[in-house]
Amino acid sequence: MLVAATARRPRAIGFSRDWITRPVFGVVLALIVIAAIYGGTPYLAVVVAATAFIAAREWQRIVGEKAVSLELVPTAATIWLMLAAFVLSPHGSAPYVILLCGALLVLVLSAVRRSRPLWRAGGVLYLGIPSLAILVLREVPPHGAWLIGALFAVVWATDTGALIVGNLVGGPKFVPQLSPNKTWSGTIGGVAAAAVAEAIFIAVIGGDAGAAALFGAVLAMFAHLGDLFESWVKRRFHLKDSGSLIPGHGGVLDRIDSTLAAVVALEIAVFVFHLDPLFGARP
């Protein structure tokens, strides 16, 4: 009887300081990103370049166990030159050539140093491809800014929904081997929140809310996969967080891991499957 009564006892909800710091810093970062998105591609490129530099530093720290590594210089330079080339010539091939050459340079440099060449060079592509993708999507006519806005609505809703539902409901762990704090309830809550956020966003600008909700749910799954991938990398190198720059969020890489996967998935949906992510909206 005592066991049964204990099993029926409601789950205690513990207060976490992250409930305050995470939203506050999240809102500040969101305002910066939104201003850059609607300010224009050059402004977005500056924000992406700054974010990518910090993320590259964290990546090299994760895979190399040092705060600063020699490979950080060509990694950051590659991404910066790639973004600059895109801003100057959005339809040229230079950004892609720079990205591939940069990855090859880091591969050779780290191979000579015998310092995990595949991991270090992989970081160039891991950060470079999504960084370029977000600028490419921003240039999609005639409403690229709204397309990126919808993307971030999904990613932010996924992260927020997962955090809130996971804390309130708890329950079985999702993939405890990779991320011991993630639960099935949080994962499902994140997908549901993304579907609702995307539906509202698209409905407000005049698109098909039903189709948007379905797409938002699918994109949220890719966001979760991006989060799990970074968790796997940190587990592989025995780290809990990529950094501690953002209170309540950890490092920059911890903050953008979902976006890195989601933006590539969105780019594939647009350019390979010719999907209209605004679902008929013409804001």
Stockholm file with secondary structure:
# STOCKHOLM 1.0

chainA/1-283         MLVAATARRPRAIGFSRDWITRPVFGVVLALIVIAAIYGGTPYLAVVVAATAFIAAREWQRIVGEKAVSLELVPTAATIWLMLAAFVLSPHGSAPYVILLCGALLVLVLSAVRRSRPLWRAGGVLYLGIPSLAILVLREVPPHGAWLIGALFAVVWATDTGALIVGNLVGGPKFVPQLSPNKTWSGTIGGVAAAAVAEAIFIAVIGGDAGAAALFGAVLAMFAHLGDLFESWVKRRFHLKDSGSLIPGHGGVLDRIDSTLAAVVALEIAVFVFHLDPLFGARP
#=GR chainA/1-283 SS CHHHHHHHSCCCCCCCTHHHHHHHHHHHHHHHHHHHHHHCHHHHHHHHHHHHHHHHHHHHHHHHSSSSCTTHHHHHHHHHHHHHHHHHCTTSSHHHHHHHHHHHHHHHHHHHTTSCHHHHHHHHHHHHHHHHHHHHHHTSTTTHHHHHHHHHHHHHHHHHHHHHHHHHHCCSBSCTTTCTTCBHHHHHHHHHHHHHHHHHHHHHTTSCHHHHHHHHHHHHHHHHHHHHHHHHHHHHTTCSCSCCSBTTTBSHHHHHHHHHHHHHHHHHHHHTSCCCTTTTCCC
#=GC SS_cons         CHHHHHHHSCCCCCCCTHHHHHHHHHHHHHHHHHHHHHHCHHHHHHHHHHHHHHHHHHHHHHHHSSSSCTTHHHHHHHHHHHHHHHHHCTTSSHHHHHHHHHHHHHHHHHHHTTSCHHHHHHHHHHHHHHHHHHHHHHTSTTTHHHHHHHHHHHHHHHHHHHHHHHHHHCCSBSCTTTCTTCBHHHHHHHHHHHHHHHHHHHHHTTSCHHHHHHHHHHHHHHHHHHHHHHHHHHHHTTCSCSCCSBTTTBSHHHHHHHHHHHHHHHHHHHHTSCCCTTTTCCC
//
